[in-house]
């Protein structure tokens, strides 16, 4: 996969994750989301970072699926009529 194709997948996912992060944490307070499973000095930062990477992974996966669906099937002759 070329660099440009990779950027067509990753960059929209990054921008979407940024927007999701802002919207999500405008509604939910990460200091109230802390649980007994997070053992960290700064759990709020861990929640911000972890959620960003989860959002980024989900939106990049969506971009990748769109990229796969937009490709032409291999071996298809563009000039042939069915």
PAZA-224495 format. One record per residue: residue number from 1; y, z, x negated of N, C-alpha, C in turn. Coordinates in nm, 4 decimals. Atoms other than C-alpha are relative to their C-alpha. Layout:
residues N
     i       n.c2       n.c3       n.c1      ca.c2      ca.c3      ca.c1       c.c2       c.c3       c.c1
   NUM          Y          Z          X          Y          Z          X          Y          Z          X
...
This chain:
residues 82
     i       n.c2       n.c3       n.c1      ca.c2      ca.c3      ca.c1       c.c2       c.c3       c.c1
     1    -0.1168     0.0000    -0.0847     0.0000     0.0000     0.0000     0.1237     0.0000    -0.0897
     2    -0.1191     0.0106     0.0831     0.3360    -0.0979    -0.1426     0.0968     0.1146     0.0297
     3    -0.1002    -0.1057    -0.0131     0.6275     0.1384    -0.1901     0.0796    -0.0159     0.1289
     4    -0.0822     0.0234    -0.1185     0.8282    -0.0233     0.0905    -0.0769     0.0277     0.1287
     5     0.0811    -0.0293    -0.1182     0.5438    -0.0007     0.3395    -0.0167     0.1509     0.0170
     6     0.0105    -0.1452    -0.0054     0.4975     0.3640     0.2498     0.1298     0.0623     0.0507
     7    -0.1293    -0.0524    -0.0445     0.8693     0.4264     0.2996     0.0245    -0.0301     0.1481
     8    -0.0124     0.0303    -0.1419     0.8521     0.2567     0.6413    -0.0751     0.1012     0.0856
     9     0.0765    -0.1021    -0.0708     0.6045     0.5273     0.7383     0.0621     0.1377    -0.0203
    10    -0.0421    -0.1352     0.0348     0.7418     0.8340     0.5591     0.1446     0.0290     0.0414
    11    -0.1413    -0.0265    -0.0268     1.1181     0.7942     0.6098     0.0282     0.0275     0.1486
    12    -0.0228    -0.0352    -0.1408     1.1188     0.7770     0.9941    -0.0634     0.1348     0.0360
    13     0.0629    -0.1296    -0.0234     0.8779     1.0712     0.9920     0.0865     0.1141    -0.0497
    14    -0.0884    -0.1020     0.0559     1.1165     1.2680     0.7711     0.1209     0.0234     0.0897
    15    -0.1176    -0.0137    -0.0860     1.4179     1.1966     0.9911    -0.0364     0.0644     0.1341
    16     0.0454    -0.0601    -0.1260     1.2228     1.2833     1.3057    -0.0312     0.1477    -0.0180
    17     0.0304    -0.1408     0.0272     1.1003     1.6075     1.1476     0.1280     0.0818    -0.0134
    18    -0.1289    -0.0699     0.0104     1.4600     1.7015     1.0638     0.0562     0.0285     0.1389
    19    -0.0517    -0.0188    -0.1357     1.5638     1.6492     1.4248    -0.0838     0.1016     0.0776
    20     0.0869    -0.0955    -0.0681     1.2617     1.8378     1.5598     0.0241     0.1419    -0.0488
    21    -0.0265    -0.1317     0.0589     1.3325     2.1269     1.3222     0.1279     0.0597     0.0587
    22    -0.1267    -0.0501    -0.0544     1.6915     2.1557     1.4414    -0.0132     0.0372     0.1476
    23     0.0147    -0.0270    -0.1432     1.5990     2.1360     1.8089    -0.0899     0.1207     0.0233
    24     0.0960    -0.1092    -0.0188     1.3017     2.3726     1.7803     0.0630     0.1349    -0.0330
    25    -0.0555    -0.1285     0.0406     1.4900     2.6439     1.5935     0.1355     0.0296     0.0638
    26    -0.1140    -0.0313    -0.0853     1.7932     2.6110     1.8191    -0.0468     0.0793     0.1226
    27     0.0566    -0.0673    -0.1162     1.5627     2.7390     2.0932    -0.0747     0.1275    -0.0405
    28     0.0840    -0.1122     0.0413     1.3262     2.9725     1.9026     0.0541     0.0647    -0.1268
    29    -0.0458    -0.0754     0.1154     1.4204     3.2450     1.6556    -0.1198     0.0315    -0.0898
    30     0.1163    -0.0233     0.0861     1.1866     3.2552     1.3533    -0.0229     0.1482    -0.0330
    31     0.0212    -0.1425     0.0282     1.2455     3.6267     1.3011    -0.0824     0.0667     0.1101
    32     0.0826    -0.0523    -0.1082     1.0794     3.6871     1.6384    -0.1390    -0.0620     0.0011
    33     0.1295     0.0676     0.0056     0.7886     3.4569     1.5506    -0.0915     0.0611    -0.1048
    34     0.0802    -0.0597     0.1061     0.6646     3.6751     1.2647    -0.1193     0.0721     0.0609
    35     0.1210    -0.0660    -0.0489     0.3140     3.8020     1.3079    -0.0627     0.0807    -0.1123
    36     0.0685    -0.0812     0.0986     0.0751     4.0274     1.1283    -0.0732    -0.0837    -0.1046
    37     0.0720     0.0860     0.0924    -0.0817     3.7264     0.9522     0.0878    -0.0507    -0.1139
    38    -0.0902     0.0481     0.1037     0.2264     3.6421     0.7471     0.0376     0.1163    -0.0914
    39    -0.0307    -0.1016     0.0998     0.2388     3.8587     0.4365     0.0851    -0.0636    -0.1078
    40    -0.0911     0.0630     0.0928     0.5448     3.7374     0.2548     0.1264     0.0839    -0.0078
    41    -0.1267    -0.0705     0.0152     0.8686     3.8772     0.1195     0.1047    -0.0534     0.0967
    42    -0.0958     0.0650    -0.0880     1.0668     3.6279     0.3242    -0.0755    -0.0857     0.1020
    43     0.0816     0.0777    -0.0950     0.8552     3.5272     0.6265     0.0806    -0.1022     0.0799
    44    -0.0814     0.0957    -0.0744     1.1478     3.3523     0.7979     0.0050    -0.1340    -0.0725
    45    -0.0027     0.1240     0.0792     1.1752     3.0984     0.5158    -0.1360    -0.0682     0.0039
    46     0.1355     0.0560    -0.0077     0.7981     3.0528     0.5247    -0.0215    -0.0711     0.1338
    47     0.0129     0.0618    -0.1319     0.8164     2.9766     0.8973     0.0795    -0.1305     0.0060
    48    -0.0799     0.1228     0.0034     1.0993     2.7247     0.8465    -0.0712    -0.1097    -0.0798
    49     0.0640     0.0982     0.0872     0.9156     2.5510     0.5611    -0.1304    -0.0518     0.0596
    50     0.1277     0.0406    -0.0578     0.5748     2.5501     0.7253     0.0160    -0.0872     0.1220
    51    -0.0203     0.0803    -0.1203     0.7038     2.4192     1.0548     0.0563    -0.1377    -0.0342
    52    -0.0518     0.1308     0.0391     0.8996     2.1417     0.8796    -0.1126    -0.0918    -0.0454
    53     0.1094     0.0842     0.0476     0.5858     2.0175     0.7038    -0.0980    -0.0352     0.1110
    54     0.0837     0.0334    -0.1161     0.3871     2.0366     1.0272     0.0661    -0.1110     0.0816
    55    -0.0728     0.1042    -0.0729     0.6577     1.8347     1.2064    -0.0026    -0.1317    -0.0758
    56    -0.0020     0.1215     0.0817     0.6771     1.5878     0.9180    -0.1361    -0.0676     0.0017
    57     0.1352     0.0572    -0.0028     0.2992     1.5406     0.9111    -0.0277    -0.0683     0.1337
    58     0.0261     0.0566    -0.1330     0.2836     1.4805     1.2864     0.0789    -0.1285     0.0220
    59    -0.0807     0.1198    -0.0222     0.5705     1.2311     1.2917    -0.0363    -0.1119    -0.0974
    60     0.0455     0.1034     0.0937     0.4473     1.0502     0.9789    -0.1313    -0.0608     0.0493
    61     0.1243     0.0524    -0.0573     0.1058     1.0187     1.1431     0.0306    -0.0963     0.1147
    62    -0.0414     0.0893    -0.1083     0.2749     0.8682     1.4473     0.0540    -0.1318    -0.0547
    63    -0.0522     0.1224     0.0625     0.4618     0.6207     1.2248    -0.1127    -0.0836    -0.0608
    64     0.1120     0.0710     0.0606     0.1388     0.5325     1.0435    -0.0833    -0.0721     0.1057
    65     0.0761     0.0635    -0.1080    -0.0431     0.4623     1.3693     0.0765    -0.1210     0.0538
    66    -0.0811     0.1145    -0.0435     0.2466     0.2404     1.4812    -0.0066    -0.1137    -0.1010
    67     0.0106     0.1003     0.1061     0.2323     0.0614     1.1459    -0.1328    -0.0737     0.0087
    68     0.1317     0.0635    -0.0114    -0.1408    -0.0044     1.1895    -0.0082    -0.0909     0.1222
    69     0.0065     0.0794    -0.1226    -0.0959    -0.1333     1.5437     0.0855    -0.1255    -0.0060
    70    -0.0881     0.1162     0.0107     0.1778    -0.3784     1.4405    -0.0539    -0.1074    -0.0936
    71     0.0544     0.0979     0.0941    -0.0334    -0.5539     1.1758    -0.0762    -0.1089     0.0735
    72     0.0780     0.1117    -0.0519    -0.1835    -0.8941     1.2434    -0.1457     0.0182    -0.0414
    73     0.1405    -0.0063     0.0400    -0.5628    -0.9070     1.2466    -0.0269    -0.0935    -0.1175
    74     0.0322     0.0804     0.1184    -0.7056    -1.0376     0.9190    -0.0798    -0.1231     0.0416
    75     0.0735     0.1225    -0.0254    -0.8274    -1.3953     0.9255     0.0440    -0.0753     0.1248
    76    -0.0457     0.0668    -0.1219    -0.6382    -1.4892     1.2393     0.0929    -0.1161    -0.0397
    77    -0.0835     0.1176     0.0266    -0.4943    -1.8380     1.2232     0.1155     0.0006     0.0986
    78    -0.1164    -0.0096    -0.0863    -0.1403    -1.8258     1.3579     0.0252    -0.1278     0.0787
    79    -0.0259     0.1267    -0.0668    -0.1429    -2.1922     1.4588    -0.1089    -0.0396     0.0996
    80     0.1067     0.0376    -0.0915    -0.4657    -2.1938     1.6534     0.0312     0.0518     0.1405
    81    -0.0235    -0.0398    -0.1393    -0.4549    -2.1804     2.0315    -0.1342     0.0341     0.0616
    82     0.1250    -0.0411    -0.0652    -0.7124    -2.0076     2.2440     0.0002    -0.0406     0.1427
